[in-house]
Amino acid sequence: MKRALLLLAAVLILPMYTFAQNGWEYESALPADSSVLGLHGLAFGGNGTVWAGPYFSIMPEDERINPVYCIDPATQELCEDVPYITGVETADTLLRFGPITGMASAPDGTVLISSHGYRPGPDGTTWNSSRAFVIRIDPETGEGLDVGEITVMRTETASQAFHIATDRYGDIFYSTVFPGEPIRMMSEDFEFILNVSENRAGFARAITAFTDEDDVTRVYQPSNFVTEFVENGDTLEVGGRVEVHEGDFIAGFTALDTLSIIGMDPGAAAVYPDNGVLFVPASGSGGAPEGDPERWDALTIYGIDVRGAGDINVVDQLAWDQGEGDVFNPVYRALAISPDGLNLVVGGFAGTAHVQWFTRDEPLVIETSAGEPVADLPQGYNLDQNYPNPFNPTTQISFEIGQAGMTTLKVYDLLGREVATLVNSDLPAGSHSVDFDATNLASGTYMYRLEANGYVLTRKMMLVK
């Protein structure tokens, strides 16, 4: 059986390990004294700060608190004005953080935190922990800007650990660590939109998302799901994989074949800006890859270009800096890349593992970017980005159809409700354009969808009043 497993790995590994020279350089621990431990979330603020959320509480003066730290890479120390926060004011009450289970950077520069939340009970002193929240904070001040309660992530007596990710428009994707539940999508205002996936099996300790230039979104979720194969009569079981779901909130999402990304069991994930390369470490639930240590190195974070269904290529890699200390396997549970692609932070969960900071001089460039649609449209079909974008209150949408036929162009809000029909008629082949007047609509992100001759194209646009 071991020989069959190695043969399988050899077959799957053929398109890999053609990465260019590693461009990441280790800078330091953040903060420099390695005092922030037990990480379960990392995110870059729009002001360049790093926000770090440990899972475990600390006990200063017998009071249990769960701090979220602000770190300034320029000084390699905690931020001078706001070194950490332990909760936010919401309405007329205090939301005190419980264990931090995930963090994400929003496209507007704010930071999102997922947490078991504590709020005062009826007597004002007993704290109720059976609630789950997503909290948006201002990275400059640590002030709470918005709070959404995620009721599906709790029972009557306890809340579930869950992780979060955002796409380029601020939509939020979230899913439990355990037990297996669907990946869910909600708007930046915490309004539920749809289920991205079906229920999954096993643990999943991370999630990340990327929206490409064609407004196709990929949601990546590493899990310890066991994949079975039959090879020469032997049944092989390989644990750990990265699930990939591709689509948008109107057409829905489709699970891609990710046979090539098995045997890893990552506990953290991030996508590189602009090209969508997936960065995942081959360790997360333990000190070694779940099912294929012959293929994946537990100390390595891989940059993987997911080119299409079942087609991947490793284009980059880096590893935890051991310094002069003893070699150990850090259990990676937090990973984030700065919006400019020049900074990466990784956080360890167990023992003395902390936050490490890496930089590169130039952005990562690859020949083929991730996020390509599964099916290519024939020549002659195109939907341009509206111009101007963002807009207020009018914008122009141009498109091209390859042959004459019934054509519709409709606009939807982020809950999938139709708000305008711009075209609904037979059109000749060629280029067309139409004006969209959003005077009566609220500010926010909208999707426009072109259907012609059985082909569908979608894009997003932003109304700012």
N, C-alpha and C positions, 0 to 999 in steps of 0.2 A: 504494500500500500504506500509506503514512503516513497518508493521508486516512482509509482504512478503520480503521486503528488508533486514530486520534483519535475516529472515530465510535463505536467500541467503548468507548473510555474514557468518552465522553460518556454512553452508555447506562448503563454501570455506575456512574457517579458520581451519578446522579440522587438516590438516597436519602441522599447524604452531605453533609458540611459544614454540618450543622445544630447543631454543637457550641455549648455555652454558653460564656460568657466564661472564658478560660483562668485557672485558679486557682493555677497553679504559679508560685512565685517563686524565682529563683536565689539561693542563700545563699553558697556558696563552693566552692572546690576542697577535696577531702578526700584527704590532709591539705592544710592551707592552702598549703604550699610546692609543691604539684603534683608531688611526688616519686614517686608511685606510678604507673607507666606500664605500657603493654602489657597492659591488662586482658582477662581471659577469664572472669572470674567475680566476682559480687558477691552478698552475702547479709547480711540483718539478723539479728543475734543477739537472743535474747529479752531481753537486758539493754539493748538500744538501741544496741549497738555495730554498726559496719559492718565486715564482713570482705571483703577485696579480694584476689583471686588473679591475679597476672600470669602470662602464658604463658611468658615468657622468663626464663631463669635470670640470676643475677648472680654475679660472680666475686670475692668478698672474699678476699684472701690466697690466690689461686689455687685456691680450693675452690668448685666449682660447687654452688650451692644455689638452690632455688626457694621463696622465702618466701611465706607467706600473711599479709597485714598485718591488724592490728586497729586500727581508727580510731575515735576518740571524737568524735562530732559536737559534743558540748558544748564541747570545747576546740579542735576542728578539727585535732587532732594525733594521732599514733600513741598508742595506749593506753599509759599510764605503766607498768603492771606487766608487760604482755605486748605489746610493740610488734609482734612478728611471731613466727611459728613456721615451722620448716622441715621438720618431720616429727613423728611420734608413736611412742611405744613400743607395740608390740603383742606380746603373749605375752612371749617372751624375746628379742625382736629389735627393731631399729629399722626403721621404714618412713620413708624419706626421700622427700619430695615430688619428683616430676619436674615437667614443665610442667603448670600448672593448666589444665584444660579445661572446668570448669564448677563452679558452686556453687549451693546452694539453702538456704532457710530451712525447717526442720522445724517442725511445729505445736507441738512441745514446747519450742521456743526454742533447740534446738541447731542447729548449722550443719553442712551436708554439703558435702564437697569431692570432686570427681572429678579424678583425676590419673594420669598415667603414674607408677608407683611404682618406687622403687629399694630393693632389699634386698641385703644382702651375699651374694656368691656363696660357693661351697664353701671358697675360700681365705680368706674373711673380709675381704678388701680390695677385690675386684672387685665393682662394683655391677651387678646385673642389672636392666636397664631394660625387659625385654620382659614387663611385667606392668601390669595396670590395676586401680585400686582406687577404692572409695568410702569416705571416711573421715568419721566423725562426731566433732565436737569440742564441748567445753564452751566457750561464748563468754566465760565469766568468766575461765577459766584457760588456755584453749588446749589443755587436756589431751585426748588422744585417748580417746574413749569406746567406739568400736567401729570395726571395719574389715571390709569385705567385698571379696573379690577377684572381679572380673568377668572370668571366664575367656573369655567369648565376645568380649571386646574386645582379644584379643591373638593373635599368632601365635607361632611358635617364636622369632622374632628381634626382634619389635617389638610394641608395644602401640598401639592405635588411640585417637585423641582422641575423647572422648564427653562429652555434656552431660547434666545431670540436672535433675529437677523433682520436687516433692512435691505431694500433694493434702492436703486438710484432715485426713485420718486418718494421714498419715505414709507412705502408700504412695509408692514411688519409681518414676519413669519415666525411662528412659535410652535414648540412641541415639547412634550414631556420627556424626561430622562427615562422614567419607568413608572408605570407599565406602558406598553405600546399603545399609542393613540395616533390619530391623524396629525399630519402637519397642517396647521391652520394659518390662514392669511387674514389680516385685518388692516384697516386704513391707518394713517398716521394719527387719526383721532380716536383710535382704539375701537372702531366699529367693525364687527365681524363681516368678512366678505365671502369666503368659501373654504372648503377643505381642499388642500392641495393633494393629499394622498389618502390612501386607506390606512386602517390600523396596521402597525408594524409589529414584529416580534422583537423581544429582547431590549437591551439598553441602547440608548442613543444619547451621547453626552455633548453634542454640538450641532450647530446648524449655521449655514451661511447662504447668501443669495447674491446673484449678479444679473443685471438687466443689460442686454447688449444694445447696439445702436438701432436695431430693428425692433426694439421693445419686446424681445423675447426674454423671459426670465427663467433662469435656472436656479433651483433650490437644491442645495447639497446637504445631505444628512448622513454623517458616519454613524454606523451602528455595529453591534456585535452579532448581527444576524448570521446564521450558519447556512452556507450554500452547499448543496449536495451535488456531486458529480458521479457518473458511472464511467469508469475507465477500465477496459479489458475485464469486465465482470466485477471489478472492485467498486464499492461505493465509498467515495471520498467525502469528507466533511471539512470544509474550510471556514473558520469563523472570521468575522469582521469584514465589512464592506462599506462602500460609500454609495448611498442611493442618490439618484439624480432625477429630479422632476422638472419638466420643461413645459412652458406655456405662458398663459396670461389669465387675468381674472374673468375675461369674457368667454374665451374658448375653453378654459379649464387647463389642467396640467396632465401630462402623460409621463409615466415612469420610463426612463431610458434603460437600455441594457447596460449594466455596469459590471459585467463579468470581469473586466480587466482590473477593477479596483477592489480586489478582495484580499483577505488575509492581513488587513492593517489594524482595524479597530481603533481609529483615531479618537481622541478625547477632546480635540479642538479643531477648528477650521476657520479659514479666512480666504477671501478672494482678492486677487490683485486688481487694483483699479485699472480701468481702460481695457485690459485684455482678458480679464476674468479667469486667469490661471488660478486653480484651486490649490491652496497650501494646506496640507494636513500632515500631522506627525504620525508615525507608525506605532503609536503607543498612547493609551488613554485610560483604559480600564485596569491596566496593570503595567508592569515594567517591560513587557515585550509585546511584539505583534501577536494578535489573537491566534492566527492560524498558519502563517507562512513566514517564519523567521529566516528562511533561506532566501527570500526575495526582498524583504523589507528590514531595514535596520532600525531598531527601537530608538536609537538616539537621533535619528534623522527626521527632519521636516522636509517633505517633498513638495515641489511645485509641479503640479500636474495639469497639462493642457488637455482638457476633455474635448476632443474634436467632434465627436458625434457618438451615436449609439455604439458602445463597445470599443471605441477607438480612442486611446490615450497616448500621451507622450510625456515623459518626465523631462522638464525643461530647466529645473533649478533645484537646489537643495541647500540646507544648512543644518547645523547641529548645535546642541547645547554646549556652551563653553565650560569646560571642566576646570580651567585655571590650574592651580597647583594642588588642588584638593584631590580627594579620592574619587575614582570613577564610580558613578552610580547612574541608574536609569531614572531620570525624572519622569513622573507621570504628567504629561502635558494636559492641561485642562483649560487654557486660555491662550488665544492667539489673535493678534490684530495687526493690520497694515495701514499706514498713514495714507491719507487721500492722494498725496503726491507719489506714493510708491517707494519712497526713499527710506522709510523707517519701518521696522518690524519689532514687535514685542511679543514675548512668549512667557507664559506663566506656568509654574509647576504646582502640583497639588499636594504632594506628600512630603513628609520629612522637612528637610531644609531647602527644598526647591522654592525658588522665589520668582522674581521678574527679571528677564534678561532682555537687553536692548541691542538690536543690530541695525546697521545702516548700509546703504549702498550709494555710490556716486552718481549712477545713471539709472533711469527706469529700466525695468525688465522688458525687453522687446522679444517677441517670438514671431515666427513666420506665419503661423495660423492661430488666430485668436479663438478662445472658447466662446461658446454661446451661439454657434451657428445653428440656424433652424434645421430641423430634421429633414425636411423636404425642401428642395430648391424650386423656386417658381420659374416657369419658362420665360424666355426673353420677351420683353414687351410689357411686363407687369411690374408696377412700382408704385409705392406710396411714399411721398416725400414728407419730411418733417415740416409741420406747419411753420409759417413765417408771418410775423415775428413770434418767437417763443422764448420766454413767457410773453403773454399778450394781455391787452386791456383796451377795449372789450372785444375788438375784432381781430381776426387773423385769416390768412389764406391757406388753403390746403390744396396741393397739386398732386395729381396721380396720373398713371398711364395704364391703359389696358391693351392687351395684345390683339384682341379681336372684338368685333361688335357684339353687344349682348346686353341683357338686363344687368344693371349695376346699381348697387346701393352703397351709400356712405352715411354712416350714422355715428352719433356721439353718445357716449355713456359716462355716467359718473362712476366713482370708485366702488359703489355697491352694485354695479352692473345694471342700473336703471337707465333706459334710453331717455336722453334729454333733448335730442334734436335729430331730424332726418334731413340731410343736406342734399342727397341725390337718391332718387328712386325711379329710374326710367331706363329705357334702352338708349345706349350711347354708342357712337361709332368708335372704332379702334383709334388709338392715338392718345395724345396728352390732353388733360382737362384740369381745370382749377375751379374752386368754389370758395366763397367767403363765408366765414362763420361769425355770427354776432352773438356774444355771450352776455349781453347787457343785463339780462334777467337772471343770470346764474351767479352763484356765490364763488368766491375765490377758491381755488383748489386744483387738483389734478384730474384730468378727464382723458378718456380713451376714445380715439376715433378708429372706425373699422370699415374697411373697404371689402365688398364682396362682388366678384365679377366672374362669370363663366366657371363657377365652381372653385375659384381661388379666393383666399381670404388673407388680408394683410391688416395689421393693427399697429398703431403708434399711440404714444401718450403726449399730452400737451398740458401746459400749466397756465391757468388764468390767475392773474395777480391784480387785484383792484386796490 
